[in-house]
Amino acid sequence: MNILIIGGDGYLGWPQSMYLSKQGHRVCIVDNLARRAWDLGCGTSSLTPIWMLPERVALWKDLTGGVIEAVVGDILDYDFLAEVMSRFSPDAIVHFGEQRSAPYSMIDREHAVQTQTNNVVGTLNLLYATKEFCPDAHLVKLGTMGEYGTPNIDIEEGFIEITHNGRKDVLPYPKQPGSFYHLSKVHDSHNIMFACKTWGIRSTDLNQGIVYGVKTAETALHDGLATRFDYDGVWGTVLNRYCVEAAIGRPLTVYGEGGQTRGFLDIRDTLRCIELAILKPPRAGEYRVFNQFTEQFSILDLAHLVQRIGAHKDLDVTVDHLPDPRVEQEHHYYLARHTKLLDLGLVPHNLSDVLLDSIMDVVIRCRERVIEETLLPQVNWRSTRNPSSYSKSGSPSAEPIEMELQAAHKAATR
């Protein structure tokens, strides 16, 4: 197939691009390199060194013979997007290209507006371009389990059957998002569902849990093919943060009492889930939703897992409870359905001691790169303006940053 990957330079987009290329698909990456700019603007950095996009693509070709096309540009620019869509003529579009951090979206008004503009308008442009240039293409959109919130009933996969005043209907599952980022994902879901119903395009919305791990069969080929490992208070996931804190001898920072429960999955399962969705597309006009995770853990459960693995590595790991910077329930009911991808053939990897041990090995090997001051949370949901250390809208203004991004743009577009 011709597969267009929006956001193919990111944590999931890059390994997904290699994975699908290895399966023999023709892959084209579209990325505006904004994630790298936001990282630099926030003073954060991937724990694992990551090569620039043109270097990654060239290395992949040298090692495997696989060709991945990389186009640098912004899907907020509709003319740019239209040119790519009409020229490449994708059979499937995998949409990773969104600002994906809840803390980033809650820094202040500017970051909230930037998040929703980038995510909602970018997806709207993609919907219009799909309708105009490749109406038979299948849009695979990465959503989030955070759209649902933590209701006191079971979470279904996208839709729920309701009985009201003696009548029944199947309706979209009620959404209770917990940040302006999660709200942008809800808006995306509504827009995509409307476009499918109105224009007859087809889409799979993957409400994904929290992903862990950096090692795939493809990233293991060479250090230059590594994907990013985020651990800080803006971009980092909870498990990554715990592993880094354990490796450098700091207490694990559990927010609140630690009863917050979420769905998690291995990065290898994300790659397989996307592939399964692509290979078994919905019919024209169908909007379907899969809950994409394999296990549920509370954040305190994860802290205890890391504590146990740390003890095996002779690390003295303690647990510290911090005031929760988010507005969320710290103890709640949580049972989410996730059977549709299993029905399509997903064989999940579970978070075992062996796997967590391998993640810790990566962290220990790279721990000299840790920026310790970024570990503690600085973004408070109750504030409308958080620390001024974050540049406006996360846009870097320093000349070296601009030079690096311009060089990457020129190299990727040659």
C-alpha positions, -999 to +999 in steps of 0.1 A: +000+000+000+009+037-002+009+048+035+012+084+045+023+089+081+016+124+095+040+131+123+064+104+112+094+120+131+078+114+165+081+088+193+055+065+176+056+079+141+092+070+134+092+033+145+058+029+128+073+042+095+102+017+097+078-011+107+055-006+077+084+000+053+098-034+064+065-050+056+069-038+020+046-008+020+055+025+003+058+050+032+059+087+031+065+108+062+051+143+066+064+162+096+069+199+104+096+191+131+075+210+157+080+183+183+118+190+183+112+227+185+087+224+214+112+202+232+140+228+228+115+256+238+106+239+270+142+231+279+135+193+278+152+166+258+149+129+249+169+106+272+179+086+242+199+106+215+178+109+183+191+116+149+177+143+126+150+131+102+171+131+070+199+111+088+174+086+101+159+080+066+193+077+050+205+052+076+173+031+072+180+029+035+217+020+040+209-007+065+178-023+049+174-010+014+140+003+025+130+037+010+110+061+033+101+094+017+103+124+041+086+156+034+090+185+058+059+208+061+029+217+082-006+202+076-020+236+088-008+247+054-036+233+032-019+240-001+011+220+011-011+191+023-031+191-009+001+188-030+014+158-009-020+140-009-026+144-046+009+134-055+014+104-032-022+092-034-023+072-002-043+041+004-040+047+042-032+078+062-018+073+098-023+105+117+002+110+146+007+146+138-007+163+169+006+181+201+002+152+225+011+166+260-017+174+285+007+194+307+019+214+277-017+223+269-023+235+304+007+259+307-013+290+298-037+304+273-012+305+245-003+269+249-039+258+251-048+278+219-017+264+201-027+229+211-062+231+199-054+250+167-026+226+158-047+195+165-082+204+155-074+225+125-048+201+113-072+172+114-099+193+097-075+200+069-067+164+066-103+155+064-109+180+036-078+168+017-089+132+020-124+140+006-110+161-022-079+140-033-082+104-021-118+098-009-112+060-008-082+063+016-085+049+051-077+075+079-062+058+109-063+085+137-045+082+170-069+092+197-065+087+235-082+069+263-082+102+280-112+113+260-133+091+283-121+103+316-128+081+346-166+074+347-182+053+374-194+028+347-176+005+323-159+022+293-171+008+260-152+010+227-164+043+213-202+037+215-227+028+242-263+015+240-287+039+259-322+032+270-341+064+278-378+068+284-385+034+269-364+040+237-330+027+227-302+041+207-265+035+202-246+068+208-210+080+211-197+071+246-199+102+269-166+121+271-150+136+302-116+148+290-091+161+316-071+188+298-072+211+268-052+185+250-077+158+257-105+181+247-088+186+213-089+149+208-127+149+216-132+176+190-112+155+165-134+125+171-166+144+165-152+160+133-140+127+119-173+109+127-192+138+110-170+136+080-175+099+076-213+102+079-215+132+056-189+125+029-186+087+030-149+085+039-137+058+062-118+061+095-105+042+125-102+061+157-076+044+180-081+055+216-047+047+229-035+042+264-001+052+277+028+036+256+060+024+272+092+011+257+116+023+230+129-010+216+114-025+184+129-049+159+137-019+137+151+005+163+174-023+176+193-024+143+213+007+150+215+035+177+208+060+149+173+045+144+164+050+181+131+067+190+127+093+217+124+086+255+105+114+273+107+115+311+102+151+321+072+168+337+058+181+304+063+153+278+073+123+299+051+094+308+047+082+343+066+050+339+095+067+321+097+093+348+099+066+375+126+047+357+148+078+353+142+088+390+152+053+401+183+053+379+197+086+393+188+080+429+158+103+433+125+093+450+097+082+426+073+111+423+038+097+427+011+124+422-013+124+450-023+091+466-015+072+434-048+055+428-052+070+393-056+040+370-050+040+332-045+017+303-010+009+291+006-009+262+040-019+247+053+002+218+055-030+197+018-035+202+011+000+190+029-008+158+009-040+153-024-023+162-019+003+135-010-024+110-041-045+119-063-014+114-047-007+080-050-043+068-086-046+078-102-013+070-138-002+076-163+002+048-169+035+031-187+059+054-179+039+085-164+055+116-151+029+140-134+032+174-109+007+190-096+011+226-059+005+221-043-008+253-035-042+268-033-038+306-044-014+334-023-002+363-025+025+389+004+049+391+012+036+426+013+000+412+038+011+386+059+028+413+061-005+432+070-024+401+099+000+394+109-002+431+112-040+428+132-039+396+155-012+411+162-035+441+174-062+417+198-037+402+211-026+436+193+007+434+179+022+466+145+033+453+121+052+475+086+065+468+075+101+475+039+114+472+036+149+458+005+171+457-013+163+424-008+191+399-037+178+379-075+180+386-084+143+387-098+116+409-070+099+428-092+069+435-119+057+411-135+029+393-119+020+360-128-009+336-124-002+299-133-027+271-105-035+246-115-065+226-118-053+190-080-053+183-077-087+200-104-100+177-084-087+147-054-107+158-034-087+183-012-109+205-001-084+233+032-081+251+025-076+288+046-055+312+068-082+328+098-079+351+120-089+321+106-061+300+108-035+327+143-046+334+153-040+298+138-005+299+158+002+331+189-009+312+183+018+286+178+044+312+209+035+332+230+035+300+218+071+292+214+085+327+242+110+322+218+128+298+191+134+324+181+171+330+171+167+366+154+201+370+127+190+345+116+160+365+093+177+390+059+190+378+059+227+370+025+229+353-005+232+376-040+227+362-054+252+387-032+280+373-039+300+342-002+309+338+026+286+348+064+292+350+078+317+326+107+293+319+085+280+291+088+303+261+055+317+246+036+288+230+068+267+233+082+283+202+120+285+204+135+318+195+172+312+200+192+314+169+209+279+173+175+263+174+163+280+143+195+271+125+192+234+134+156+232+122+163+251+090+191+227+083+169+197+088+142+212+066+166+218+037+181+183+040+147+166+042+133+185+012+163+179-012 
